[in-house]
Amino acid sequence: MVCMKGEKVTSIPLMDTAGWLKLVTPEHDLIKHGKRMGISFGGK
């Protein structure tokens, strides 16, 4: 799974994320940049 650790984009095993929930707002810079690049996040 791709993740952010501080300012670094890295990866961690998916099993290490089980039971953890971290929400990101639609206004977050990474979401805004992704949308500009054409990435869909399943929203409207």
Sine and cosine of phi, psi and omega as CSV:
sin_phi,cos_phi,sin_psi,cos_psi,sin_omega,cos_omega
0.00,0.00,0.67,-0.74,0.05,-1.00
-0.98,0.18,0.64,-0.76,0.00,-1.00
-0.52,-0.85,0.22,-0.98,0.09,-1.00
-0.95,-0.31,0.77,-0.63,0.13,-0.99
-0.85,-0.52,0.98,-0.18,-0.12,-0.99
0.93,0.37,-0.86,-0.51,0.01,-1.00
-0.99,-0.16,0.04,1.00,-0.11,-0.99
-0.97,-0.23,0.73,-0.68,0.12,-0.99
-1.00,0.02,0.80,-0.60,-0.05,-1.00
-0.58,-0.82,-0.19,-0.98,0.04,-1.00
-0.73,-0.69,0.44,-0.90,0.07,-1.00
-0.64,-0.77,0.43,-0.90,0.05,-1.00
-0.88,0.48,0.66,-0.75,-0.02,-1.00
-0.84,0.54,-0.59,0.81,0.01,-1.00
-0.87,0.49,-0.47,0.88,0.02,-1.00
-0.95,0.32,-0.23,0.97,-0.04,-1.00
-0.99,-0.15,-0.13,0.99,-0.05,-1.00
-0.84,0.54,0.79,-0.62,0.03,-1.00
1.00,0.03,-0.07,1.00,0.00,-1.00
-0.97,-0.25,0.67,-0.74,0.04,-1.00
-0.74,-0.67,0.85,-0.53,0.07,-1.00
-0.75,-0.66,0.90,-0.44,-0.05,-1.00
-1.00,0.03,0.58,-0.82,0.06,-1.00
-0.86,-0.51,0.75,-0.66,-0.02,-1.00
-0.96,0.27,0.45,-0.89,0.06,-1.00
-0.88,0.48,-0.31,0.95,0.00,-1.00
-1.00,0.05,-0.06,1.00,-0.02,-1.00
-0.89,0.46,0.64,-0.77,-0.05,-1.00
-0.82,0.57,-0.65,0.76,-0.01,-1.00
-0.91,0.42,-0.58,0.81,0.04,-1.00
-0.93,0.36,-0.70,0.71,0.03,-1.00
-0.86,0.51,-0.72,0.69,0.00,-1.00
-0.90,0.43,-0.66,0.75,0.03,-1.00
-0.87,0.49,-0.70,0.72,0.01,-1.00
-0.89,0.46,-0.63,0.77,0.03,-1.00
-0.90,0.44,-0.48,0.88,0.01,-1.00
-0.99,0.10,-0.08,1.00,0.03,-1.00
1.00,-0.10,0.19,0.98,0.02,-1.00
-0.98,0.20,0.72,-0.70,0.03,-1.00
-0.99,-0.12,0.70,-0.71,0.02,-1.00
-0.93,-0.36,0.30,0.95,0.06,-1.00
0.98,0.19,0.08,1.00,0.01,-1.00
-1.00,0.02,-0.20,-0.98,0.00,-1.00
-0.96,0.28,0.00,0.00,0.00,0.00
